[in-house]
Amino acid sequence: MTNVAVVGVGLTKFGELWEQSLRDIAVKAALAALADAKVNNDIVQSLYVGNMSAGRFIGQEHLGALIGDSLGIPNVPAVRCEAACASGSVALRSAYLDIKSGNSDAALVVGVEKMTDLQTDEVVMTLAAAGDQEWEADIGLTFAGLYALMARAHMHKFGTTREQLALVSVNNHSNGKNNPHAQFNMEVSLEDVLNSSLVADPLRLLDCSPITDGAAAVLLVSESLARRFEQPIWILASEQANDAVALHDRKSIVEMLSAKMAAKKAYEKSGLGPNKIDVTEVHDCFSINEIISLEALGFAELGRGGKFVESGAITLTGELPTNTTGGLKANGHPVGATGVRQVCDITKQLRGDSINQINGAKIGINLNVGGSGATAVVNILSNELVV
Amino acid sequence: MTNVAVVGVGLTKFGELWEQSLRDIAVKAALAALADAKVNNDIVQSLYVGNMSAGRFIGQEHLGALIGDSLGIPNVPAVRCEAACASGSVALRSAYLDIKSGNSDAALVVGVEKMTDLQTDEVVMTLAAAGDQEWEADIGLTFAGLYALMARAHMHKFGTTREQLALVSVNNHSNGKNNPHAQFNMEVSLEDVLNSSLVADPLRLLDCSPITDGAAAVLLVSESLARRFEQPIWILASEQANDAVALHDRKSIVEMLSAKMAAKKAYEKSGLGPNKIDVTEVHDCFSINEIISLEALGFAELGRGGKFVESGAITLTGELPTNTTGGLKANGHPVGATGVRQVCDITKQLRGDSINQINGAKIGINLNVGGSGATAVVNILSNELVV
């Protein structure tokens, strides 16, 4: 099977984009990815769109066809893929498998979500549809509530502290302060986080990623086509694992077994281990999830994620620079776009043209999570095909 | 790349299934497909769910994980695929490409839609999200309206008659009368159709497929695995083409260019032509679309589809038995399930265990359409790998 490379990445500004429609931002990100790859839209043989809930957010389904049409490639086969907040990643992985299958040599992936057209309470209920509607959402369990349960259990079992959670937000906001695409460019202090409004105990406002509009796109190509591009970034592994949707059906709520399984498969596929990773993007929808994710990816032992954060390891000058552009916390979290945005940012780090560039970064990993961990996708990327 | 075969099919009863939830019927169809293949759920390595709009119909997204979980395979990678009324087909095609890529040897496809929990006007608006929300739905153009425009143009340009449209419904209801899975088992006469209530001129109630709950599932396997099964049915081609979402952006509204392109690719891939097809399933969401589809698949020349129907060619004893189990008209049209249901029914015809069995049927084709033709998927199946 052919290898697959990322040869173009594109992002819109993330934020409250009231003056732009979903199709506006999707096309903007797609065109940016094509421009980044220095190609026209006629290269695209397949289109995959990651989107969680445009049907509810803006009353539009059938986004594959809509975005292909708006992009001037109406006849290209297009599919919208959904797995809640991992929708972008399952779209990307579908494109990756499409190229591996020999069906296409070039596949465009667009992750997009337009969330701010609804009132906040309606957004919260729409997002709750990523959990188990009948057994979680209907009894009032929102996503802040679900992750708060995980946080409290992690604190109870492992002694993870409120301050360690807050340091996740401090790091990610610090990394996002010079990111022109990020929703928020302000830094936050430990005290800011600890004194912000309580959302779902122990999680406070500054532990939570925001509600965001935004789009991200990547152009994937086969190995034979990749040779024509200046600086292809290779996908050494793209692996997914799932788990029960409802938190109460999981074997454990202090770790994320789906992410652990996806990471294990990705390390096996690539022949690499956590010690080979130079830069990482993890799913900090809530601060606790960055800690749980760092453990799932094998960077810290189970229960030691908080201490790992506290040690400064995740900062730009630490041993494992994490969420170097601001994470979901500062970038914002347009749910269908996030997994694709992570791959855009890892790609730029590996090419050497990122903000907050990590010198000599060669191998990167990202983890994108759907729901409270029912879906997890892990990609390992490298600037060389043979590592 | 490996070849891919269908080795199990499963259907629920289609209809108003108020006493069953989406997950109930999805699991029921999936278990039926596994039982049909005489295997357990542990064979499944990938899960693809076709669903258009559960977010709006029942307030639940993340259906891949939910259905995997409910089926007892919570860790299997699962993706929900959407392309409006072709959602089932893009899920099936994604599973096909997944196996071709070498990622899986066995992939389960579940198409499902639970539509009747909403009021009819809300269903109509939810379905309108398959069209261009900003340019069609917002000005009141429903799907009956869109297909009525196509019907009127076809009648005006080619002399297609009101009676020819009605004969589509007469044929499909006649075929569905002994189908235990169909929503409707009643036959309708030409007069019944012509005298039914006007919905969108020239389309009447009995020209329209109904609002339906239902699920369909198929188990796909690689060639090496298929050899272990008694009667694999081979997918010789699974091809998709798209077109502009809004009807007014198409080059023509009297033909469906997406379907024509998908069919052309499928014939090329399989090395077969329309003259080799023994049995067909087409997308009769409205009677006009069966006529347009028969033309797109090359069974009748452009503009001659009405006469082809009138000739009796599509009946069970005609030259091209079409929608032999009742089509969307009698089966009902749970939108995310329909494309998968078509492949279930073609598979049974090619195995020789269908209702209304066409003796000696060896090669079948199906066409599933999303929206008013923005997405079209064509599969060619055969009971032999080398034809």
Boltz contact constraints between the chains, C-beta under 6 A:
constraints:
  - contact:
      token1: [A, 1]
      token2: [B, 102]
      max_distance: 6.0
  - contact:
      token1: [A, 52]
      token2: [B, 61]
      max_distance: 6.0
  - contact:
      token1: [A, 53]
      token2: [B, 55]
      max_distance: 6.0
  - contact:
      token1: [A, 53]
      token2: [B, 61]
      max_distance: 6.0
  - contact:
      token1: [A, 55]
      token2: [B, 53]
      max_distance: 6.0
  - contact:
      token1: [A, 55]
      token2: [B, 55]
      max_distance: 6.0
  - contact:
      token1: [A, 55]
      token2: [B, 56]
      max_distance: 6.0
  - contact:
      token1: [A, 55]
      token2: [B, 129]
      max_distance: 6.0
  - contact:
      token1: [A, 56]
      token2: [B, 55]
      max_distance: 6.0
  - contact:
      token1: [A, 56]
      token2: [B, 56]
      max_distance: 6.0
  - contact:
      token1: [A, 59]
      token2: [B, 129]
      max_distance: 6.0
  - contact:
      token1: [A, 59]
      token2: [B, 133]
      max_distance: 6.0
  - contact:
      token1: [A, 60]
      token2: [B, 129]
      max_distance: 6.0
  - contact:
      token1: [A, 60]
      token2: [B, 133]
      max_distance: 6.0
  - contact:
      token1: [A, 61]
      token2: [B, 52]
      max_distance: 6.0
  - contact:
      token1: [A, 61]
      token2: [B, 53]
      max_distance: 6.0
  - contact:
      token1: [A, 61]
      token2: [B, 84]
      max_distance: 6.0
  - contact:
      token1: [A, 61]
      token2: [B, 129]
      max_distance: 6.0
  - contact:
      token1: [A, 61]
      token2: [B, 130]
      max_distance: 6.0
  - contact:
      token1: [A, 62]
      token2: [B, 84]
      max_distance: 6.0
  - contact:
      token1: [A, 62]
      token2: [B, 130]
      max_distance: 6.0
  - contact:
      token1: [A, 62]
      token2: [B, 371]
      max_distance: 6.0
  - contact:
      token1: [A, 64]
      token2: [B, 83]
      max_distance: 6.0
  - contact:
      token1: [A, 65]
      token2: [B, 242]
      max_distance: 6.0
  - contact:
      token1: [A, 65]
      token2: [B, 245]
      max_distance: 6.0
  - contact:
      token1: [A, 65]
      token2: [B, 374]
      max_distance: 6.0
  - contact:
      token1: [A, 65]
      token2: [B, 375]
      max_distance: 6.0
  - contact:
      token1: [A, 66]
      token2: [B, 245]
      max_distance: 6.0
  - contact:
      token1: [A, 68]
      token2: [B, 242]
      max_distance: 6.0
  - contact:
      token1: [A, 69]
      token2: [B, 244]
      max_distance: 6.0
  - contact:
      token1: [A, 69]
      token2: [B, 245]
      max_distance: 6.0
  - contact:
      token1: [A, 74]
      token2: [B, 242]
      max_distance: 6.0
  - contact:
      token1: [A, 74]
      token2: [B, 243]
      max_distance: 6.0
  - contact:
      token1: [A, 74]
      token2: [B, 244]
      max_distance: 6.0
  - contact:
      token1: [A, 75]
      token2: [B, 241]
      max_distance: 6.0
  - contact:
      token1: [A, 75]
      token2: [B, 242]
      max_distance: 6.0
  - contact:
      token1: [A, 77]
      token2: [B, 240]
      max_distance: 6.0
  - contact:
      token1: [A, 78]
      token2: [B, 242]
      max_distance: 6.0
  - contact:
      token1: [A, 79]
      token2: [B, 81]
      max_distance: 6.0
  - contact:
      token1: [A, 79]
      token2: [B, 83]
      max_distance: 6.0
  - contact:
      token1: [A, 79]
      token2: [B, 90]
      max_distance: 6.0
  - contact:
      token1: [A, 80]
      token2: [B, 82]
      max_distance: 6.0
  - contact:
      token1: [A, 81]
      token2: [B, 79]
      max_distance: 6.0
  - contact:
      token1: [A, 81]
      token2: [B, 81]
      max_distance: 6.0
  - contact:
      token1: [A, 82]
      token2: [B, 80]
      max_distance: 6.0
  - contact:
      token1: [A, 83]
      token2: [B, 64]
      max_distance: 6.0
  - contact:
      token1: [A, 83]
      token2: [B, 79]
      max_distance: 6.0
  - contact:
      token1: [A, 84]
      token2: [B, 61]
      max_distance: 6.0
  - contact:
      token1: [A, 84]
      token2: [B, 62]
      max_distance: 6.0
  - contact:
      token1: [A, 90]
      token2: [B, 79]
      max_distance: 6.0
  - contact:
      token1: [A, 94]
      token2: [B, 94]
      max_distance: 6.0
  - contact:
      token1: [A, 97]
      token2: [B, 97]
      max_distance: 6.0
  - contact:
      token1: [A, 97]
      token2: [B, 98]
      max_distance: 6.0
  - contact:
      token1: [A, 97]
      token2: [B, 101]
      max_distance: 6.0
  - contact:
      token1: [A, 97]
      token2: [B, 103]
      max_distance: 6.0
  - contact:
      token1: [A, 98]
      token2: [B, 97]
      max_distance: 6.0
  - contact:
      token1: [A, 100]
      token2: [B, 101]
      max_distance: 6.0
  - contact:
      token1: [A, 101]
      token2: [B, 97]
      max_distance: 6.0
  - contact:
      token1: [A, 101]
      token2: [B, 100]
      max_distance: 6.0
  - contact:
      token1: [A, 101]
      token2: [B, 101]
      max_distance: 6.0
  - contact:
      token1: [A, 102]
      token2: [B, 1]
      max_distance: 6.0
  - contact:
      token1: [A, 103]
      token2: [B, 97]
      max_distance: 6.0
  - contact:
      token1: [A, 129]
      token2: [B, 55]
      max_distance: 6.0
  - contact:
      token1: [A, 129]
      token2: [B, 59]
      max_distance: 6.0
  - contact:
      token1: [A, 129]
      token2: [B, 60]
      max_distance: 6.0
  - contact:
      token1: [A, 129]
      token2: [B, 61]
      max_distance: 6.0
  - contact:
      token1: [A, 130]
      token2: [B, 61]
      max_distance: 6.0
  - contact:
      token1: [A, 130]
      token2: [B, 62]
      max_distance: 6.0
  - contact:
      token1: [A, 133]
      token2: [B, 59]
      max_distance: 6.0
  - contact:
      token1: [A, 133]
      token2: [B, 60]
      max_distance: 6.0
  - contact:
      token1: [A, 240]
      token2: [B, 77]
      max_distance: 6.0
  - contact:
      token1: [A, 241]
      token2: [B, 75]
      max_distance: 6.0
  - contact:
      token1: [A, 242]
      token2: [B, 65]
      max_distance: 6.0
  - contact:
      token1: [A, 242]
      token2: [B, 68]
      max_distance: 6.0
  - contact:
      token1: [A, 242]
      token2: [B, 75]
      max_distance: 6.0
  - contact:
      token1: [A, 242]
      token2: [B, 77]
      max_distance: 6.0
  - contact:
      token1: [A, 242]
      token2: [B, 78]
      max_distance: 6.0
  - contact:
      token1: [A, 243]
      token2: [B, 74]
      max_distance: 6.0
  - contact:
      token1: [A, 244]
      token2: [B, 69]
      max_distance: 6.0
  - contact:
      token1: [A, 244]
      token2: [B, 74]
      max_distance: 6.0
  - contact:
      token1: [A, 245]
      token2: [B, 65]
      max_distance: 6.0
  - contact:
      token1: [A, 245]
      token2: [B, 66]
      max_distance: 6.0
  - contact:
      token1: [A, 245]
      token2: [B, 69]
      max_distance: 6.0
  - contact:
      token1: [A, 371]
      token2: [B, 62]
      max_distance: 6.0
  - contact:
      token1: [A, 374]
      token2: [B, 65]
      max_distance: 6.0
  - contact:
      token1: [A, 375]
      token2: [B, 65]
      max_distance: 6.0
